[in-house]
């Protein structure tokens, strides 16, 4: 990665909230992924609303990737499994989005 990319990455990383940073940290420590409930428990929160909105924001900004679905042991419902995105994955996704925006033919894909 060139220096400008690293600087931009660092600047954007600094804009994350404390809770988003906590979530990213726990996901980096668990590369096989965690559910929202597992993230909540790992961070010693008791309310799903403490992590779910931040997980949604991290997904929307490509810091986190959904890697599958699993059965929640508490609710017995299918829930998402998340992991932290690698820097190169996030950069690739953002570049693909920019390419689509700049190329009308790619917007159809």
C-alpha positions in Angstrom: 0.0 0.0 0.0 1.3 3.5 -0.8 1.7 6.2 1.9 -1.4 8.1 0.8 -3.5 5.0 1.2 -2.1 4.3 4.6 -2.7 7.9 5.7 -6.3 7.8 4.5 -6.9 4.4 6.2 -5.5 5.8 9.5 -7.6 8.9 9.3 -10.8 7.0 8.6 -9.9 4.5 11.4 -9.7 7.4 13.8 -13.3 8.4 13.0 -14.7 5.2 14.5 -16.5 5.5 17.8 -15.2 3.9 21.0 -17.7 1.1 20.8 -17.0 0.4 17.1 -13.3 0.2 18.0 -14.1 -2.3 20.8 -16.2 -4.4 18.4 -13.4 -4.4 15.8 -10.9 -5.3 18.4 -12.8 -8.3 19.6 -13.4 -9.4 16.0 -9.7 -9.2 15.2 -9.1 -11.5 18.1 -11.6 -14.0 16.8 -10.8 -14.4 13.1 -13.4 -17.3 12.7 -16.1 -14.8 13.4 -18.6 -14.0 16.1 -22.4 -13.4 16.3 -23.8 -10.1 17.6 -24.6 -11.9 20.8 -21.1 -13.3 21.2 -19.7 -9.8 20.6 -22.0 -8.5 23.3 -20.9 -11.1 25.8 -17.2 -10.7 25.0 -17.5 -7.0 25.6 -19.5 -7.6 28.9 -22.6 -5.8 27.6 -26.0 -7.1 28.6 -28.2 -5.4 25.8 -28.0 -6.5 22.2 -28.7 -2.8 21.3 -25.3 -2.0 22.7 -23.6 -3.8 19.8 -26.1 -4.4 16.9 -26.3 -0.8 15.7 -22.5 -0.5 15.7 -22.1 -3.8 13.9 -24.6 -2.6 11.2 -22.5 0.6 10.8 -19.3 -1.3 10.6 -20.9 -3.6 7.9 -22.1 -0.6 6.0 -18.6 0.9 6.0 -16.9 -2.4 5.1 -14.9 -2.7 8.3 -16.7 -5.9 9.0 -17.8 -8.7 6.7 -20.7 -11.1 7.1 -19.1 -14.6 6.6 -22.2 -16.7 7.1 -25.2 -17.6 9.2 -25.3 -19.7 12.4 -28.0 -20.8 14.8 -28.1 -18.6 17.9 -28.0 -20.8 21.0 -30.3 -18.5 23.0 -33.0 -17.7 20.5 -32.6 -20.7 18.2 -32.9 -18.4 15.2 -30.5 -18.0 12.3 -28.2 -15.0 12.9 -25.2 -13.5 11.1 -21.6 -14.4 11.7 -19.2 -11.4 11.4 -15.5 -11.0 11.2 -13.2 -8.0 10.8 -12.3 -7.2 7.2 -8.7 -7.4 6.2 -7.3 -4.1 5.0 -6.9 -5.4 1.5 -10.5 -6.7 1.4 -11.9 -3.4 2.5 -9.8 -1.5 0.0 -10.9 -3.9 -2.8 -14.6 -3.5 -2.0 -14.3 0.3 -1.9 -12.4 0.3 -5.2 -15.0 -1.9 -6.8 -17.8 0.5 -5.7 -15.8 3.5 -7.0 -15.3 1.7 -10.3 -19.0 0.9 -10.7 -19.8 4.6 -9.9 -17.4 5.7 -12.6 -18.3 3.2 -15.2 -22.0 3.1 -16.3 -21.6 -0.4 -17.8 -20.4 -1.8 -14.5 -23.4 -0.4 -12.7 -25.5 -3.0 -14.3 -23.6 -5.8 -12.5 
